Each structure stands twice: as structure tokens, then as C-alpha cells.
């Protein structure tokens, strides 16, 4: 089933879904591959297509990844957050609560995804690092948009990459750590309802610069 959404609706209502992930509804592989086919149309530097996509359904491996994630996420979520003096302060408790829910229940998602890209940007200068991740992250976002159009959701998380977490995850999944870097850890599930709304964001003029900073 594909939702009847305009391109603008898909772009503005694809949220990081945590509490509304349906842990009990199976996610067919063919749906994931449909979304991946769409994602692979994203731009990639020099048309290298050096990406690899590791989908995890095995309960033991999902639990191992969740434990790696929790080791970094729980201290991060418990740490004090800076006050910014705007709408972000009003939302922080809800965001942290949602993130903690996902942290506590990560392995319950029917599928986890670890997208990878050939090579490693460790210590690379800004230009090379931007070029490197620019060959993976647009495709990952396209994948999340494709999920949204099919009634599924996800959340882009990166905390498992801290410290030794990325290497530990590579060992769990057999990813050749010296050859591929991981771009995140994504829970994937059908969503409880599909009526997502725009997020409350600061206005565009707060971030726009014309000809100079």
C-alpha cells in the first residue's frame, strides 16, 4: 500500500518515529527492497555506488546492536541539555522522552538497518569528509522518505558509532571495519497511524544569509 501524499507532504511529515513504531507487525523484505530501489536513485559521488545496506532481522543480533546503542545513549540522554531560549526548550522533554523510549525498546523493531559506505573518512579534511558522506546520506534520507510513503517509519540514530561502538557493531554483523564506515542505526517498523504533522521549527529567516554571513 502506498499513501496518497504529495511530494511536499512526504518531505514535511517524514519524522523520526519512536513511540509510534509498531513492534508487532512484520515488515516484508520485498517492501524494504522497493524502498531501497528508490533510495539507490540518490546522487553518489563519481557514480561510485559504494554503499552497502545491512538489514538485521535476527533477534540475537538486534539485541546485541541495541545493547551497543544503549551503552552510549543512556549517558547522553541523562546529561544536562543547554537552554537555547526558543521553541527548542519547549520541546526538549518530549524529545528526550521519545528517545529514551526507543533506547529502551530498540531491539523490538522488526528490522534494524545499518547503511555503510566503502572507505573510511577517519581524520579526513572537511572537504573530503563532506564528499564522502554526501555519497551515502542522500540515499539514506530517500530510503526514509520511501518508507513514509508505504506507512513505515524509522529514526536516524548515530550514538552506537561513539567510542568502540562502531567496531563492536561491525563484529556483530561481519562488516569489514577497515573497508566500510557505518552511517547510522535505523529501527524500521510500520507506524501506528500515518497522520504525521510538520515539526515545529524556527523560521527560515533565522538561518538564511545573503551574500555574506
N, C-alpha and C positions, 0 to 999 in steps of 0.2 A: 504494500500500500504506500502510495506517495501522497503527501499532504499537498493541498491546493494552496500554495503560498507564492507570493510574488518574490522576485529576487530581493527586493528591499526588505520584505518581511523576514526572509531567511537570514539576511545579513544582520538585521537588528534584533532578532529574537533567538539567535543561537547562543545560549547561555552555558556557563559552567554548571552542569547539573550534578547535584549531590544527593540531597534528601529525596528528590523525586525520581531517582533511578529505581526501576522495578527489578529487584533482585530475583524474582521468582519466574520471570518469563524468559524462556530460552531465546537466544539470538542466533538465527540460522547463518551458517557460513556463507551461503550464497548472497545474503544481504550485505555482509561485510565486504565480499568481493565486488559487488555492484558499487558500493561506496568507494572502494579502493580504485576501481577503474576510473571513476570520476576524479579522484584525487590525483591520479597519475597524469592528468592533463595539465597540472600546475607547472609553472616555469621551473626549470632546473638549469644551473649554470653549464654552459657548453653542451647542453643536451646530454649530460653525463648519465643522468638517471641512476646515480649511485646509491639510491635508497633501498632499504630492506625493511619489511614490516613483520614484526613478530607478534602474532596473536596467541594469547595464552588462555587455554580453557581448563587445563589440568588443575584440580583443586589444590594439590600439594605445592605446585609451583606458584599459583596465585597467592597462597598463604605465605610462602617464602618472600615473594615480592612485597606483599603487604607489610610484613614484619620489617623489611629493609626500609620501606617508606615511613613506617611509624617511628623508627629509631631517630629519624631526622624531624619528622613532622610534629611530634608531641612537644619537644623542647621549643620549636619555632612558634607553635601556636600558644604556648604558655608564656612566651616572652612579652614584655610590655610593647605596645604599639604606639608610634608617635601620633600626637594630635596635630591635625592639619588645619583646623578652623573652618571646615566647609562640610559639604554633604557626606564626604567620606567618613567623617567621625560618626555621623548618624547611622551609617551602615555597618560599621566595623564589628559590632557584637553579632549581628546576623551572619556576616560573612565568616567570622571565626567559628560560630556555632555550626554552620553548614560544613565548613572544612573539617571540624572535629568529628562530625558525624561520618563523613567519608573516611577519615583516618581510622575510625573505629570499625568500619564495616567494609574496607576496601576489597577484601578477597571475596565478598559476597556477589560482586558484579559478575554476570555470566561470562564476560570476556574482558581481559586486560590487553592493552596494546602497548608495545614499545617500538616506536619508529626509529630507525637507525640510518646513518649516512656513512658512506665509505670515507676513510681517512679520520684523522683526529685534529681538531683545531687547538689543542693544548698549547698555550703560550704564543699563539699566532697574533700578529698585529691586528689592529681593529679592522683594517680593510679586508684582510684575508678571512678573519673570523666572520665578518658580515657576509662575505661572498659564500663562505662555507654553509652557514645556517640558512642563507637565502635559497639554497638548493633543496632544503627539506621542509622548512616551516610553512611555506605557502601550501604545499601539498597536504600537510597535517591539518591546516585550517580548512582546506577544501574537503578533507575527509569528515571533519566535524560538521560542516555545512550539509554534506550529503547525508550524514546520519540524521540531522534535524528534519530533512525533507521526508524521511522514512519513519518518523516517530520515535527515533532513538536519541539518546543524549550521551554526553561524556563530560569530562573535566580535564583540563590541561594541567597536569601536575609535574613538578620537576624536583621535588625535595629528595627523592630517592637518589639523585645524582650527587648529593653532597658527600664529602669525605670519601670513604671507600665504597659507598653505596652502589655507584655505577658498576664498579668491578664485581661486586657481590652479585648484582643482578645479571651481569654477563655470565658469571659462572653458573647461575641457576638455569639460564636459558641457552647456554652454549654459544653465546655471541662472541666472536673473536675480538677481544677487547682492544688489541693493538691495531686492529684494522677498521673498526667501526665505532662511532660515537653514538650515544643514545640521545634522542631529542625530548624524552619525557616518558611518563607512565600514565596511561589513559584507561579509566574504567569505562566500559561500554555496556549499555542496557537500554531496553525500551523505557520510555518515560511514563510516569503516572500522569496522564493527561498530556495534551500537546499545546495548551494555551499559554505559551510563554510570552512575556512582555518585554518591551525595551527596558534596559537598565537605566537607573538614574546616574547620569554623567554630568560632569562640569561642561559648560557651553564651549563650543568650538573656538570662540574668540579668545578663550583663556590660553589656548595652546598655539594659536596661529601667529606667525611672524611674516612680515612682508619686506623683502629685500635686505633686512638686517635683523639681528636678534632683538 
